[in-house]
Amino acid sequence: MPLSGTGMLITLMDVLPHEEADFNDWYDKEHLAERVQIEGFLEARRYVAVDESESPKAKYLNLYTTRDFAVLDSEEYKRVLQSQTPRSVHHIPKFLNGTRALARVSTSIGQGRGGYVASLHLRPSSVEQQESLREVLVPIMRDAVAAELISAHILEGDPELSRPLMTDAEVASVTDWFVILDATQLEVAQQGLQNLLAQAGLQDEIIVSQGLYRLLWDLSKNEL
């Protein structure tokens, strides 16, 4: 299993152009390490969209692996969320096209991480549709890893915990899923996503967004 834990925090966002330089400085110098330091958080990866002209939902994608899903509902994590730093208070409310999902890693195939990922954001509308998705996606992902992908993962979000930060948003009534395909080459990640979409026959209404991202940098707990 390529992931070091079975919980995942996924965030995506766009940033106002005049805030972007300071946003990146904050994320790189403060925010990523602050999150990884939390008890039970193991590592984080930060990505940027490969080609914004292809219109992914958000320019930045961040993946934080936790020991297990319970960490994302822990008192330690809640304490940090309730005590945001001044720079966090400045930037987080200004995110555009933001997505925040606290998820269980339900499927993880392959070993290792690549410099590129394809991200597919899905929104199944029922438990029956979720079960059907698993049955369809897992064999396709397994074959793709056996061919050229490094690894492939299904992350199933918890609607109650996945509220936007610093807002009074209501609990979502549906569950957001993310399929992450890791590859060493952009073309492989792109082809892997295209093949998955073609073979899975996904209904348009459950596809929220898709995008191709390159790794900016990553940080593991033992580096702090």
N, C-alpha and C positions, 0 to 999 in steps of 0.2 A: 504494500500500500504506500503510495508516494506521499500522502499527507501525514503529518506528524500527530494529528488529532482528529476528532470526529465532530467538532463544532467549527462554524465559520461565520465571521462577520463580513458581509459584502457591502461596500459603499461605492456609489457612482455619483459623479457630479460634474457640472460645468461651472465655470468661474467668470465673473465679470472681467473684461480685459484689463481694466485699470487696477484690479486686485490681484491679477495672476502672479506677478513676480513675488509679492509678499506671501500669497497663498502657498506657492511652492517652497519658499524659504521656511514658512511655518511648518508645513508638512514634513519637510526633510530634516529640519533642525530640532523640531519639538514633538510634533503630533504622533508620528509613527512610533518613535521610541517610547513615548508616554503610554501608548496602548499596549505595546509588547511587554512593558514592565508589569502590567496587571497580572496578578496571580492567575495562572491557568492559561494565559495567552502564550503561545509558543513561537509564532513567527508572523511576519507580515510581508506582503508583496505589493508594490505600487506600479501601476501601468498607465500609459498614455495611449490614446487612440492613434492608430497608424495613419489613417487618412480621414480627416474630419469631413472631407467632401462627400464621403460615403454615408454620412449622417448617422453615426451611432448615437444612441440616446444621450450619452454623456462623454466628455473628453477624457475624464480620469476614472480609473477603476482601481479599487483597493481590496485586497483579500487578506483577512486576518484569521489565522488558524488557532483554534483553542483546543485544549486537552479533550474536552467533551462539550456537549451542548449546555450542560448545567452551568458552566462557567459564564455563559452569556446572560444568565439570570441570577448571578451570584451577588452577594452583598458588596464585595470588593468592586465589581464592575459598576454596580449602581452608585457606589460612593464616588467613583471617578466621574461618572456622568453628571452627578449633582454638584461637582466641584470643578467645573471647566476652567481652564486657564484663560487669562484675558485675551490672548490671541485666538483661542478657540471660540470664545464668546463673540469675537469680532467676525470671524470667518464663517462659522457654521450656518448662521441664519441667512447668509448671502449666497449659499449654494443655489445653483440653477439646475433644473432637471434632476433633482436629487433622488436617489434611491438608497434605502438602508434596509438590509435584510439580515436577520439573525437566523442562521440555518443549521440544519443537521446535514452532515455528509452521509448521504444514504448509499451512494455508490462511488467507488474510487478504484480505477483500473489503471494498471501500469506502474512504472517506477520513475521518479524524478520529475523535474520541472523544466520547461523550455523557456526560451527568451521571448516567445510570442504565445498569445492565447486568443482563441475565439470564444466569445461570450454570447450565450443565447439565454435571454430572459423570457420565461414562460409563465403563464397564469392559468393553470388548470382550474376548472370551476367546480369540481366535485371530487369526492374520494374515489369514485369509480373511474373518473378520467385520470386521476393520479396513478391508479393501479395500471390502467391501460398504457399510460406513458412509460412507466418503468419497463413493462414487458416489451415495448417497442424499442426504447432507446438503448437499453443495456446491451443487447446483442450487437447493435450497430456500433456502439462505442467500443466494445470488445474487439470487433473486427478491425476498427480503425487503429486501435493501439497495436494490434498484431501487425498491421501494415506499416504506417509511418508516424503516427502520433506518439508522443512521449507518454502522456497519461490523459485520462478523461474522468470527469467528476460530475455527479449530480448533487446539488445543494438544495435542500428543501426548507424554505423559510417558514418561520413561525409568525403568523399574522399578528398575534397579540403583542409580541415583544418587538416587532419590526417597525415601530413608530418612528417618524422623523424626530430628530432631537430638537429641543427648544421650541416645540410647538404643542398645541393642544389637539393634535390630530386624533381622530377616532381610530379605534382598532379596525384594521382592514378585515373585510368579510371573506377574502380569498387568500390563498397561499401562493406566494411567488416562488418559483423555481429558477435555478440558474444551472445551465450546463456549461462547464469550462473545459475547453480542449487545449492541452499544452503541446507545443511543437517547437522545434529548433529553427524552423524556417517559416517565414510569413506565408509562403505559398502553400505549405502543408497545412497550416492552421486554417487558411481560407478554404482549401479544398475539403478539409475535414468537415467544416461547417456546411459547405454546400452539399456534400454527400449525405450528411445527417438529415438536413432539411428535405432532400429529395427522397431519401429512403423511408423516413419516418412518416411522411404524409401528414404533417401537422396542420391542423386547422388554423387559418389566419387569425381567428379571434383569440387564440391562446398565446400568440407570439407578441410579446410586449416590445422587445427590441433585440437587436443583435449587433455585434461589433468585433473588430479586430484590434488588438492592443499589443504593444511591445513593452517589455519590462523596463522600468526606470531603475529600480533597485529593490533589494529585499533585506530584511533584518530578522535575525533569529534571537531567541532569548539568551543563548549562551554567548552572544556577542556584546551584551550589555555589561 
